[in-house]
Amino acid sequence: MIVMRNICKTYKVARRNAGLAEAARSFFRREYDTVTALDHVNFTIHDGETVGYIGPNGAGKSTTIKILSGILTPDSGECLVDGRTPWKNRIDHVAQIGVVFGQRSQLWWDVPVADSFELLRDIYSIPPALYKANLDELTELLSLGELLRTPARQLSLGQRMRCELAASLLHSPRILFLDEPTIGLDAVSKIAVREFIVKLNQTHGTTVILTTHDMQDIEAITKRIILIGKGRILLDGGLDDIRRGGEDIDRTVAALYRSYEI
């Protein structure tokens, strides 16, 4: 179970005007603005749930995922993931979670994907029998086949994302964090990724937290939506709770953003 109670996170952002004189002045007197990324965020996610975490750019989605995965430490508040504080119990925590960032890679760029997988096997100390069983299952479900023999740099974006998903699941995590996993993918690749995530949840009971701007991802994968805007949780409910008549999901969510002025 995931519990966040009154989580707050702020950043200091350097600001200056354009021009050489302003650049020189900033060496001696740098000006900062304080940006509130998360403002007393509260929610609970139970085992086996599929949750869409949505909001406009800069709403605080990625910051939340980074706190939940132990990458960031909040300024205040309490966060427990299966009883662990992510940023305090990093080694134990990462053994139980999988993370996919659509704009970041965990694959080594110039070596075959299989070599990256074997390195991850050693990092996570995955028993040989479990590693083989998971690799065989993921290879079949994600149609990896010859991709395992190909360097990551030679893969298309859709092929790489399938490999990224497999890499995040080799150690059988109980929780999967997905931060825009279908960004830039073509329609066929998106459908393949969506179907795999749904099957993963149904077969293994994996808890899935998905952040994305693609509302069709949300509609296909998740059963619950948490809306965040300006660092605050604005809505927590099911898809049916926000639907308006026969409107498609994109128009519904756009209207929701306007209603909350985010």
RABEL-V349886 format. One record per residue. N is the residue number from 1. RES is the residue in one small letter. PSI is psi as a letter, one per 20 degrees, with the letter a starting at -180 (none if undefined). OMEGA is omega in radians with two decimals (* if undefined). NEAR is the number of other ideal C-beta (glycine too) atoms within 12 Angstrom. Layout:
N:RES:PSI:OMEGA:NEAR ; N:RES:PSI:OMEGA:NEAR
This chain:
1:m:q:3.12:19 ; 2:i:p:3.13:41 ; 3:v:p:3.01:24 ; 4:m:p:-3.12:36 ; 5:r:o:3.03:20 ; 6:n:l:3.14:20 ; 7:i:p:3.10:38 ; 8:c:q:3.09:29 ; 9:k:p:3.09:33 ; 10:t:q:3.09:22 ; 11:y:q:2.96:22 ; 12:k:p:-3.10:15 ; 13:v:p:3.13:15 ; 14:a:p:3.12:17 ; 15:r:q:2.97:15 ; 16:r:q:3.09:20 ; 17:n:r:3.14:13 ; 18:a:q:3.05:9 ; 19:g:q:-3.11:10 ; 20:l:h:-3.13:11 ; 21:a:g:3.12:12 ; 22:e:h:3.11:17 ; 23:a:g:3.12:15 ; 24:a:g:-3.13:13 ; 25:r:h:-3.09:14 ; 26:s:i:3.08:18 ; 27:f:h:-3.06:12 ; 28:f:h:-3.11:11 ; 29:r:n:-3.10:13 ; 30:r:p:-3.14:16 ; 31:e:p:-3.11:15 ; 32:y:q:2.92:14 ; 33:d:q:3.07:13 ; 34:t:p:-3.13:17 ; 35:v:p:3.11:20 ; 36:t:o:-3.14:26 ; 37:a:g:3.13:33 ; 38:l:p:-3.05:41 ; 39:d:n:3.12:28 ; 40:h:m:-3.14:25 ; 41:v:p:3.13:42 ; 42:n:p:2.92:24 ; 43:f:r:3.08:34 ; 44:t:p:3.11:22 ; 45:i:p:-3.07:35 ; 46:h:r:-3.13:18 ; 47:d:p:3.06:21 ; 48:g:j:3.11:23 ; 49:e:q:2.97:30 ; 50:t:o:-2.98:36 ; 51:v:p:3.02:40 ; 52:g:p:-3.11:40 ; 53:y:o:-2.94:43 ; 54:i:r:3.12:45 ; 55:g:r:-3.13:36 ; 56:p:r:3.08:23 ; 57:n:p:3.13:16 ; 58:g:j:-3.09:19 ; 59:a:h:-3.12:32 ; 60:g:j:-3.08:40 ; 61:k:g:-3.09:39 ; 62:s:h:3.08:34 ; 63:t:g:3.10:35 ; 64:t:g:-3.13:42 ; 65:i:h:-3.13:45 ; 66:k:h:3.05:28 ; 67:i:g:-3.14:36 ; 68:l:h:-3.13:46 ; 69:s:i:3.06:36 ; 70:g:j:-3.13:28 ; 71:i:h:-3.13:24 ; 72:l:q:3.03:25 ; 73:t:p:-3.14:22 ; 74:p:r:3.08:34 ; 75:d:h:-3.14:24 ; 76:s:r:3.12:19 ; 77:g:r:-3.09:24 ; 78:e:p:3.09:24 ; 79:c:p:3.12:41 ; 80:l:p:3.07:24 ; 81:v:o:-3.03:38 ; 82:d:l:3.08:24 ; 83:g:i:-3.12:17 ; 84:r:q:2.97:27 ; 85:t:o:-2.94:25 ; 86:p:g:-3.04:36 ; 87:w:i:3.10:27 ; 88:k:h:-3.09:18 ; 89:n:l:-2.97:19 ; 90:r:g:-3.04:19 ; 91:i:g:3.12:16 ; 92:d:h:-3.06:18 ; 93:h:g:-3.05:30 ; 94:v:i:3.10:29 ; 95:a:i:-3.07:24 ; 96:q:j:-3.12:30 ; 97:i:q:2.97:36 ; 98:g:q:-3.09:40 ; 99:v:p:3.05:37 ; 100:v:o:3.03:41 ; 101:f:o:-3.07:28 ; 102:g:h:-3.11:35 ; 103:q:j:3.08:17 ; 104:r:q:-3.13:22 ; 105:s:q:3.02:24 ; 106:q:j:3.11:29 ; 107:l:q:3.08:37 ; 108:w:p:-2.84:21 ; 109:w:h:-2.95:17 ; 110:d:j:3.14:14 ; 111:v:q:3.09:19 ; 112:p:q:-3.12:24 ; 113:v:h:-3.13:41 ; 114:a:h:3.12:29 ; 115:d:h:3.07:22 ; 116:s:g:3.14:35 ; 117:f:g:-3.12:38 ; 118:e:h:3.07:23 ; 119:l:g:3.09:20 ; 120:l:h:3.06:32 ; 121:r:g:-3.13:25 ; 122:d:h:3.13:16 ; 123:i:g:-3.11:19 ; 124:y:i:-3.12:28 ; 125:s:l:-3.13:15 ; 126:i:p:3.09:25 ; 127:p:q:-3.07:15 ; 128:p:g:-3.11:13 ; 129:a:g:3.13:12 ; 130:l:g:3.13:18 ; 131:y:g:-3.12:28 ; 132:k:g:-3.14:17 ; 133:a:g:-3.14:18 ; 134:n:g:-3.13:31 ; 135:l:g:3.12:31 ; 136:d:g:-3.13:19 ; 137:e:g:-3.10:22 ; 138:l:h:3.11:37 ; 139:t:h:3.14:28 ; 140:e:g:-3.06:17 ; 141:l:h:-3.09:25 ; 142:l:j:3.11:35 ; 143:s:l:-3.10:22 ; 144:l:g:3.05:34 ; 145:g:d:-3.09:19 ; 146:e:i:-3.13:15 ; 147:l:h:-3.12:31 ; 148:l:h:-3.11:30 ; 149:r:j:-3.02:19 ; 150:t:p:3.03:25 ; 151:p:q:-3.07:21 ; 152:a:h:-3.09:30 ; 153:r:i:-3.12:19 ; 154:q:j:3.13:19 ; 155:l:q:2.96:26 ; 156:s:r:-3.12:18 ; 157:l:g:-3.14:24 ; 158:g:g:3.09:27 ; 159:q:g:-3.13:31 ; 160:r:h:-3.12:36 ; 161:m:h:3.06:42 ; 162:r:h:3.10:41 ; 163:c:h:3.09:46 ; 164:e:g:3.09:44 ; 165:l:g:3.13:47 ; 166:a:g:-3.13:41 ; 167:a:h:-3.10:42 ; 168:s:i:-3.05:42 ; 169:l:j:-3.09:45 ; 170:l:h:-3.08:40 ; 171:h:j:3.08:31 ; 172:s:l:3.14:29 ; 173:p:q:3.09:34 ; 174:r:h:-3.06:31 ; 175:i:p:3.13:43 ; 176:l:o:3.07:43 ; 177:f:p:-3.12:44 ; 178:l:o:-3.14:47 ; 179:d:n:-3.12:34 ; 180:e:l:-3.07:31 ; 181:p:i:-3.11:42 ; 182:t:j:-3.10:39 ; 183:i:p:3.10:27 ; 184:g:j:-3.10:20 ; 185:l:q:3.04:28 ; 186:d:r:-3.03:16 ; 187:a:g:-3.11:14 ; 188:v:g:-3.14:16 ; 189:s:h:3.12:30 ; 190:k:g:-3.13:29 ; 191:i:g:3.14:20 ; 192:a:g:3.14:26 ; 193:v:g:3.14:44 ; 194:r:g:-3.11:33 ; 195:e:h:3.13:24 ; 196:f:g:-3.10:39 ; 197:i:g:3.11:41 ; 198:v:g:-3.14:25 ; 199:k:h:3.10:25 ; 200:l:g:3.13:36 ; 201:n:g:-3.11:30 ; 202:q:h:-3.05:16 ; 203:t:g:-3.02:17 ; 204:h:i:-3.12:25 ; 205:g:k:-3.13:19 ; 206:t:p:3.05:32 ; 207:t:p:-3.07:34 ; 208:v:p:3.03:48 ; 209:i:o:-3.01:46 ; 210:l:p:2.95:47 ; 211:t:p:-3.12:44 ; 212:t:q:2.98:41 ; 213:h:i:3.13:29 ; 214:d:o:-3.07:30 ; 215:m:i:3.05:30 ; 216:q:h:2.99:24 ; 217:d:g:-3.13:37 ; 218:i:g:-3.09:39 ; 219:e:h:-3.07:28 ; 220:a:h:-2.95:28 ; 221:i:g:-2.91:40 ; 222:t:q:3.09:34 ; 223:k:i:-3.11:26 ; 224:r:q:3.14:30 ; 225:i:p:2.95:39 ; 226:i:p:-3.13:39 ; 227:l:p:3.09:36 ; 228:i:p:3.10:40 ; 229:g:p:-3.11:31 ; 230:k:k:3.06:25 ; 231:g:j:-3.10:30 ; 232:r:q:3.06:28 ; 233:i:p:-3.07:32 ; 234:l:h:-3.09:30 ; 235:l:q:3.10:27 ; 236:d:o:-3.10:24 ; 237:g:a:3.14:21 ; 238:g:r:3.11:19 ; 239:l:h:-3.12:29 ; 240:d:h:-3.12:13 ; 241:d:h:-3.07:16 ; 242:i:i:-3.11:31 ; 243:r:q:3.11:21 ; 244:r:o:3.10:17 ; 245:g:c:-3.10:9 ; 246:g:j:-3.11:8 ; 247:e:q:3.05:16 ; 248:d:r:-3.00:17 ; 249:i:h:-3.14:28 ; 250:d:g:3.12:19 ; 251:r:h:3.13:17 ; 252:t:g:-3.10:27 ; 253:v:h:3.09:35 ; 254:a:g:3.10:20 ; 255:a:h:3.13:19 ; 256:l:g:3.10:31 ; 257:y:g:-3.13:26 ; 258:r:h:-3.11:13 ; 259:s:h:3.13:16 ; 260:y:j:3.11:22 ; 261:e:l:3.10:11 ; 262:i:none:*:26
